[in-house]
């Protein structure tokens, strides 16, 4: 194994230590990634836009600074999801409407990462405007699952997850409305955090106070997710929803694993069916946890109001963001995007009022429930990865567009409740495909959640070594 191969296999935390010590430079890290991407990405299409010239320039600038002034990440390279602008870099949102767009400014999540020592070298693939749980678009094509390239990598942060799983990134930026940090984490065998509103500032110029969509970190382990959370969180005066980082760093929390004393488990959250393969992997994980001495109670909060709260407000978000463009660009948008926009434009005031009231009831129910337990565990997906040539599960068998994201209920009801979620791998299907669990914490309870997630990760065990999709 070459020195560059050895770097690729290291954790993000270890890379930052080596960068801090001067054993590795940011330029060394970029060279290792450049070589790895050339070998791996043609097989899976995770990082379709590269900006190495910009990255090497930034890396050299960082190297000239005293180590103590290089930011938390010390020059560690990070890819940005192709929904967030990076100045001077192509940003398409996976849409033909923006296929040649070059960003003039850097979006807030990317800017925060750069201010904390990240070097941006690539944009990760996403479905058009992040629509759906499968990373496929007309600009760059399909991001494929590293474990089986005939299957989906999930979405909408599928490019980020696939890059992590194959060693083309140590950390990766993503975002999540209907499971976009969680579904790809499950399909690709990596970890993520969907945070509480306000923890990580996002770019929402038209909707600065919406809570369904959140920016978040992805990595190969809980500890690395915590490191990136420290680099993304903190008060921003440019975000409608923002709050200071807690006194305890998330990395310190992840390095203090703590057994959660009260654990609730649910295979379906009372809102959906799951496949037998997912149920078997979930049951096996819970059995491992109980075998280690963890006491669990099979229960969950009442998510009855979550579907209405989520689906109506999600449609409104599409109408606000893209409604003005529909008349001139409808032929450029894929059918899923068009359906979402039209659904939002057709939603009446009574429906909005009802959905907002439903979310209020939902939050009160889950907040009260989470006072009775420290963590709620459920699957991160209801099915294993599906064929990559589908637009969504069942699309080739007649499942209508109006039902295209029904399979994401197990994640989007949690989004509607605004609870923080860490997703970690928990096992494999019989055919060797990874599956993950959601570890759901109390509102604004990320510090405790990281402690509990690290404990559970240690009990379950997971080989976080990057894989080669050609092998």
N, C-alpha and C positions, 0 to 999 in steps of 0.2 A: 504493500500500500504506500502511495506517495504521500508527501507531506500535505499536499492539497486535499487528497482523499481523507486523510486523518482529520483535517480541519472540518470538513463537511460533516463528519460523524459526531462532532462535539456538540454539547448542549449550548444554548445561547448564553447561559450564565458562565459556563467555562470559557467561551469565546470572549466575553467581556472581561473576565479575569486576565486572559492572555493579552488582550488589547491594553488593559490597564498597566500590566507589567512591562509592556513593550516587546514581549516575545513575538507577538503577531501585530502587524500593522493593518489599518483599514484597507490599504492597497493589496496586501496579501489576501485578505478576506475576499475582496472583489475578484481577484484573479482566480481563486478557488471556485467561486460561484460561476464565473464566466466559463470555465472549463466544464463544470458540472452541467450547466444549462445547455451547452452545445451538445453534450452527450445524451441528456435525458429528455429535454423539452420537446424535441421533434416527435417523441412517442406519445406525449400526453397533452401538449398545448396548454400549459398552465400560465406561462409568462409571455404573452405574445408581443408585448412592447418592452423593449430594453432601452435603457438610457445610460450605458456604461461610460460614455464620454463625460457626461455631466457628473456621474458618480465618481469617476477617478479624479476629476477636478476637485470635487468636494472632499474626497478622501485625503488628497494631498494637503488641502487647506486645513483639515482637522489634524493631520499629523504634525503640522507646524505649531499647533497650539500646545501649551503645557497640558499634561495628562489631566490635571485637576480641572481644567476648563473645557474638556471635551464633551461634557454632558454624561448623563447616566449610562448611555449605551456605548460611549467611548469610540464611536465610529463604526459600529456594527451595521452592516448593510441590511436593509429592510425593503420588501416590495410593498406597493400601495395598490389597493383594489381600484380597478378602472372605473369607479364611480366618483373618485376624489381627484381633484385637479392637482397637478404638479407643474410648476412653471417651466415652460420650454419643452414639455413632454406631451406627446399625443395622449389625449383623454377622450375616449369614444363613448363611454357608458354602454358599450356593446351594441350601439345603435348606428344604422346607416345614416341617420340624420347628422351624426357627429363623427363619421368615419375618418375625416381628415382634420379634425379639430386639434389645434395645439394650444394648450392652456397658457394664459398670460400670467396667472397668479397661482400660488400654492394654497390648497384648501387647508382649513384649520387642523384637521387630524394629522395630515402629513407635516404641516408646519410645526405642530407640537412635537412630533417625533424628531424632526430635524433639530429643533431647539434642545432636545434632550440627547443629542449625539447620534441619531440615526443617519445613515447615508442611503438615499433612495436610488435604486438601480434598475427597477422594473415596475411595470403595472401588471397586476394579476387579472386573469380573465373573469368575466361575469356575464350572466345572461342580460339581455337588453333591459337597461334601467334596474337591474337587480330583480327582475320579475321571474319568480319561480324557483323551484328547488333543484334545477338542473342547469349547469353552466354550458349554455349553447347560444350562439348568436350568429348573425349573418355577416359580421365583420371578421371575426377570427375563427369561427367554427366551434367545435366541441372540445371541452376539457375532459379528458378521459381518466378513469380510475387507475391509479398506479398499480393496484393489485390485479386488475383485469381490465385491459384497455378496451374491451367491448362494452364496458359498463360505465355508468355515470359517476362522476366525482362529487355529485351533489351541488347545491348552490344556495345562495348566489355567490358565496365566497369560495367557489369550487377551485378556482385557480390558486388561491392562497393555500388551501388545504393540500392540494396535490403537490404544490411546490415544497411545502414543509415535509410531506411524507417521502419525497424523493431526494431530499438534501439540496434543493435549490434555494432554500431559505432557512435561517435559524429562527426568525420571528416573521410574522406576516400580519399586515393590517387587513381587517375585514369589517363587515357591518351585518346587521341582523334586524329584520322585521318579522318574517315568518319562519325563523329558524335558519337564517342564512349563515350564521356562525356555527350552528349545531348540526345540521344535516350533513354538510361536507366534512365536519370533524368526525362524525360517525362513519361515513362512507370511506374516508381515507385513513382513519386510525390516528387522528391527532387530537389536540385539546384546544379549548377556547373559553372565553368569558363573554357572555352577554351581560353588560353591567346594568345597574339601576340607572334611571334617568338622572343626568347631571354629573355623573362621575367622570365620563369622558366627553369632552365638548365636541360637537359635530357641526358640520356645515348644513344649515337649514335656512337659507335666506328667506324663503317664502313661508316656512313653517317652523319658526324658531322655538315653539313650545310644544310640538308634537312629541309623544313619548313612545310610539310603536317602534320606530326605527332607531337603532343605537349602533354607534361605532364600537369596535372591540378588537382585542388581540387574539391571535392564534399562535400556537407553538406545538412542540412535541411533548411537553410535560407541563404539569401544574406549576412547577417552579419557574419555568421559562415564561408561561403565561403571566405569572405574577410580576416578573421583571418588566415585561412589556406594559402591563397595567400601570406600573409606577411611571413609565415613560410617557403614557398617554393621558394620565389623569391630572387633575388640578384645576383650580379656578381659572376661568377665561372670561374676560369682560367683552368678548366678541361672540358669545354664545348665549342664547336665550335661557337655556337650562345648564347651569354649571355650579359646582360647589368645590370647596377646597379638598385636597387629598387628606385622608385621615392622618393622625400623628404617627401611627404605626405603618411602616411601609408594607405593601402587599407581599414583597419578597420575604421580608422578615416573618410575616404570617405564614407563608408557604413553607418556610424552614422551621416552623414550630408545629408539626402535625399534632392534631388533637382529635381524640375519638369523640364523635358527636354523641352525647348522652341520650338524646331522643330523636329517633329516626322514623320517618314515615315513608312507606314504599307503595307504589302503585304501578301496575303494568300498563294502564291505559288512561289514567286521570279521569275515568268515567266519561270520556268524550269520543272514543274511537275504538276500532278493532285493530289488532296487531297480528302479524304473521306468526306462524309457529316457530320459524327460525329465530325471530326476535324474542319471542317469549322464552324459548329454551336458553338463549344466551343471557337474557335478563335474569331468569330464575337461577341460572348457574352463578352469576355474579352475586346475587343476593345470598345464595347459599354459602358462598365463600366468605362474605362479610359476616354472616351470622356465625359461621364456623370459627371466626376469629374472636368471637365474643360480643359482636355488635348486636344490640337488641333493636328489633324493628317492629313496627306496627303497620299492618296493611290498611292504609286509609289515605284519603286525599281531600283537599278542600272542594267545595262546590263550585265547579267551573261553568255552571249552566248559562250564566250571562256572558261568557267569554266570546262565544262565536259571534253574537250580535255586536258586541263592543268592538271586536277586531274587524270584522268584514266591512261594516259600514264606514268606520273611520279610515280604514285602509283605502277604500274606494275614494273617499273625499281627498285623501292625500294625493292619489293619482290625478284627480281632477284639478287640484290646485297646482300641482307641479307641471302637468303636461296638457291640461285642457286647452290652453291657448294655442298649442301647436297642432292639435288634432286635425283641424280643417285643412291645413297645408301639408301635413306630413303623414297622414293616415296610411298612405300606400307604402311608406318606408317602415312603419312600425309592424312588429309581429302581432298576430291575432290576440295573444294574451295581453299585451300592452293595451291594444285598442279596447278590448273588453273591459279592462280595469278602468280606463279613462271614462268610457261611456257609462259604466255603472256608477261612477262618482258623479258625473254630470246629471244623471237621472235621479239621484238620491234627493228626496224632499226634506224639508225642515223637520217634519215630524219624525222621520227616521233618524236624523242626526240627533235630535233631542232624546229619543229613546235609547240610542246607542251610547250616548254620553252618560245617561242615567245608569245604564247597564254596567258600564265600566266602573262607575262609582260604587255600585253594589258589589261588584266583583272584587274590587280592591279591598273593601272592608271585610269581606268574607275571608280572603286569603291572608290578609294581615292578622285577623283574629286567629285563623288556623295556625299560622306560623309562630304564634305565641305558645302553642302546645307542643312544638317540636323544633329541633335545631336545623334539620335538613329534610327535604323531600326528594326521594330518588324515583326516577321513572326512565323509560327508554328515551333515547334521543331521536328515534325514527321508528315508524311502524313497520318498515320493510327493509330488506337488504338493498344494496345498489341494484338499479334496474338498467335495462339496455340503453346504451348511450344514444342510439339512433332514435329513441322516442323523444317527443317534445316534453312529455310529462308521463307519469305512470298511467298506462292504459290508453294513451293517445291514439295508438294504432288500432285499438279495439273498440273505438267509438265513445270513450269517455269524453263528454262534452267540455268545451272550454270553460263553461260556467262552474265546472267541478274540478278544475285542474289543480287547485291547491288544497282540496279536501284532505289529502293524505298527510298534510302538514299540521293537522289540528293539535297533535301532541306537543308541538312546539309553539304554535301561534297562540294557544290559549294562555301560555305562560307569558308571552310578550304582552298580551292584553292586560295581564295582572301586574306587569312591570316589576316582576321579581328578578333578582340577579341569578344567573345560571352559569355554572362551570360544567362543561362537557368533557368527559374523559373516556377513552376506550375501555371496554369491559370484557372483550372476548371476540370470538370469531364464529361465523356460521360454519356449517359442516364443510362447505367448499372453500373455506379459508378467507372469507371476506370479513373485515373488521366491523364491529358494532360498538356503540357507545351508550353511556347513560347520562342523563341530565341530573346534576346535583343542584337543587334549587334552595336558595337561602332566603332569609328574612329581608324585607325591604331595606335597602341601603346597608345590608349586612355583609359586604364583600370581605372584610377582614376575617371574620369568623368563618365565612364560607371557604376561604383559601386554606385555613387551618384544617378544616374538616375534609376538604377535597384532597389535600396532600396525604392525610391519614388513609383515606379510602384508596387512593392511587397506590400507596405503598402496599396495602393489603392485597389488592387485586393483581398488582404487578403488570408491567407492560414493557415490551422491548421497543424503545423509542428510536432505535437505530434506523436511519433512512434506508429505503429500499430502492432497488433498481428495477424499473418496469420491464427491462429487456431480459431479465433473468427468470 
